[in-house]
């Protein structure tokens, strides 16, 4: 019975992988051993059949695209400038919005604080509403005598309190109610600036898109 | 084709150079994948995956036989595909007819340059050999495909399969013997020229 080592030797001999000495020794063994000769014939037959197996042509091309390998097209230098301007304009826009929203609220607190002495700014509007509510709900009722001085003390009360007070026969001075500093101040950043920033952001983003698409087209 | 120059430029990320190499080796890669996997669709997937993987890792190629290095990625892709195949059902190489029988000669295997008799003979040989190859363990199959079907030398096969030379010799010898045993069952199907090969030198 032939062992694995002999089988390997025969296979290597078939492929011309043995040294001349090894080959000569093996040839003498093959000549003396019919089993080895038969095994060599089997190995040769298998190898020859495999070698004659027709080579198939690839059914399609396997060339790679940039997308397949995750490559991005080289972008022009101007791209980074527009990238920066888009980001900068967006940031500024957010900042101006935040500033315009926050500043009136901060300024709005000022007159209330002076009008109500040590009263907290946050509570002032709520108290004004509470004061105005009874007058609005019951205009026919007589306003108590103490209400008039109280209303005078309200520098930011809404203007419709005055006619209501007049209807109820009370004399109410309208001057403190219509003080100009009681209105919220205008936004510090003009809307036109914000529009400009918005336009810069949009234009930069559009140019970035065009540059990227152009780079992709030329790259293909 | 200056293979070394193409490899160097491909290593710098030049896809066109790499695609020139792909066009040169795609038939071989596809045939290796087809013989290891025994299925054309799977072989196409494995070949494409192998080329993508090869491009991504071409910087790691440090000289030697590029063919062997490339066939290693193909062999690895095939082994990955075989592992996936085990986890999901596959379609047979031979498509079924409307009656559910296997078609004798699949349309996609037909070669327009052959006569019907030649085509039939070629199909018989191919089916018989593929059947016997499929019966081999995957590691034996890849060695015999690279050495005997693709004609690579032992060192190239060792590089392609990342297996020591001694193991290659052993696997090749055993694979050939097992193939011969298997093909005996198809001897009546094989043309006379193939049947008598064993007796010739």
Contacts between the chains, C-beta under 8 A, distances in Angstrom:
chain1	res1	chain2	res2	distance
A	4	B	170	6.8
A	4	B	173	7.6
A	4	B	174	7.4
A	7	B	173	4.6
A	7	B	174	6.9
A	7	B	177	6.4
A	8	B	169	4.9
A	8	B	170	5.3
A	8	B	173	4.6
A	10	B	173	6.9
A	11	B	169	6.5
A	11	B	172	5.6
A	11	B	173	3.5
A	11	B	176	6.1
A	12	B	169	5.5
A	12	B	173	7.7
A	15	B	147	7.8
A	15	B	154	7.2
A	17	B	154	6.2
A	17	B	169	7.3
A	39	B	177	7.3
A	41	B	198	4.4
A	41	B	199	6.4
A	42	B	176	7.6
A	42	B	177	6.3
A	42	B	180	4.2
A	42	B	181	7.9
A	42	B	198	6.0
A	43	B	173	7.0
A	43	B	176	4.8
A	43	B	177	6.5
A	43	B	180	6.9
A	44	B	197	6.9
A	44	B	198	6.4
A	44	B	200	7.7
A	44	B	201	7.7
A	45	B	180	5.8
A	45	B	183	7.7
A	45	B	194	8.0
A	45	B	197	4.5
A	45	B	198	3.3
A	46	B	148	7.7
A	46	B	176	4.3
A	46	B	177	7.2
A	46	B	179	4.4
A	46	B	180	4.1
A	46	B	183	6.8
A	47	B	148	5.3
A	47	B	176	6.0
A	48	B	194	7.7
A	48	B	197	4.3
A	49	B	125	7.5
A	49	B	129	6.4
A	49	B	179	7.7
A	49	B	183	6.3
A	49	B	190	7.6
A	49	B	194	5.5
A	49	B	197	6.4
A	50	B	129	6.8
A	50	B	144	6.7
A	50	B	148	3.8
A	50	B	149	5.2
A	50	B	179	7.1
A	51	B	148	6.0
A	51	B	149	7.2
A	51	B	151	7.1
A	52	B	125	7.5
A	52	B	194	7.2
A	53	B	35	7.7
A	53	B	125	7.1
A	53	B	126	6.6
A	53	B	129	5.5
A	53	B	149	5.6
A	54	B	111	8.0
A	54	B	122	6.0
A	54	B	126	6.9
A	55	B	27	6.6
A	55	B	28	8.0
A	55	B	31	5.5
A	56	B	27	7.6
A	56	B	30	6.8
A	56	B	31	5.7
A	56	B	34	6.3
A	57	B	27	5.9
A	58	B	26	4.6
A	58	B	27	5.0
A	58	B	29	7.7
A	58	B	30	4.2
A	58	B	47	7.3
A	59	B	30	7.4
A	59	B	40	7.0
A	59	B	44	6.6
A	59	B	108	7.6
A	60	B	44	7.2
A	61	B	22	7.6
A	61	B	23	6.8
A	61	B	26	6.7
A	62	B	22	5.5
A	62	B	26	4.7
A	62	B	29	7.3
A	62	B	30	7.4
A	62	B	47	5.4
A	62	B	48	5.4
A	62	B	51	5.2
A	63	B	19	4.2
A	63	B	22	5.1
A	63	B	23	6.5
A	64	B	15	6.1
A	64	B	18	6.7
A	64	B	19	6.2
A	64	B	22	6.7
A	64	B	51	6.0
A	64	B	52	6.3
A	64	B	55	5.9
A	66	B	15	6.4
A	68	B	52	5.7
A	69	B	15	6.7
A	69	B	52	6.3
A	69	B	55	5.3
A	69	B	56	6.5
A	71	B	13	7.3
A	71	B	15	6.7
